[in-house]
Amino acid sequence: MDRPETEPVPTPAPEAPVGAPPFGVPPEQPVPVEALAVDGTPDPKRRRQGLEWIVLVVASLAVALVVRAFLIQAFYIPSESMLPTLHKDDRVLVNKLSYRLHDVHRGDVIVFEAPAGASTSEVKDLIKRVVGLPGETIEGRGGEIYIDGKPLNEPYLPNEVRSREFPAEKVPPHRLWVLGDNRQDSKDSTFFKSIDENTIVGRAFVRIWPLGALGLL
């Protein structure tokens, strides 16, 4: 007696985890827990961090502008008038606060507003060395500088440097006599006479470029 064939009992498909997407539908990209608050809105902590970065950048720019305006500014050397101390295209830092704290000293290298007739569309400021101070009588004679009739010792110049000849002249109050270290090739007080102390931008105190010549002035 033939036995009736029994139909196979279908194996039930495994149940999908609760909350899983239907078969064939790619799951949604998970959202980082830290990016959302409990209710799904943007995390206040992340928003606060973003605001802090914005404030930091703005504050940094403000500090840089204040430093440039009142404390320190970089300048480049546009000519060879300060050879051999400074070369064309060197970069120096200028301390704008120096002369609010002390008087100008002889031998200081200063940046000042170019006098009338000495400025160009590209060059608004000049850099020279202070040689004559207010009230002194300065003279260029025999390749040397004389202050009140006495030869001036200038250790910052090579021995072979010879200054231009110019007649004795008394430096007026609140004015300075400035010369380039390249005495024979510098448009300085031998051309435009003494400069007003109020036109000083600041004292050049360090060369920062080129890196191989980094050093104090």
Secondary structure, DSSP 8 states (H G I E B T S, - for coil): -----------------TT---TTS-------GGGB-TTSSB-HHHHHHHHHHHHHHHHHHHHHHHIIIIIEEEEE--SSTTTTTS-TT-EEEEESSHHHHS---TT-EEEEE--TTT--SS--EEEEEEEE-TT-EEEEETTEEEETTEE---TTS-TT-----EEEEE--TTEEEEE-SSTTS--SHHHH--EEGGGEEEEEEEEEESGGG-EE-
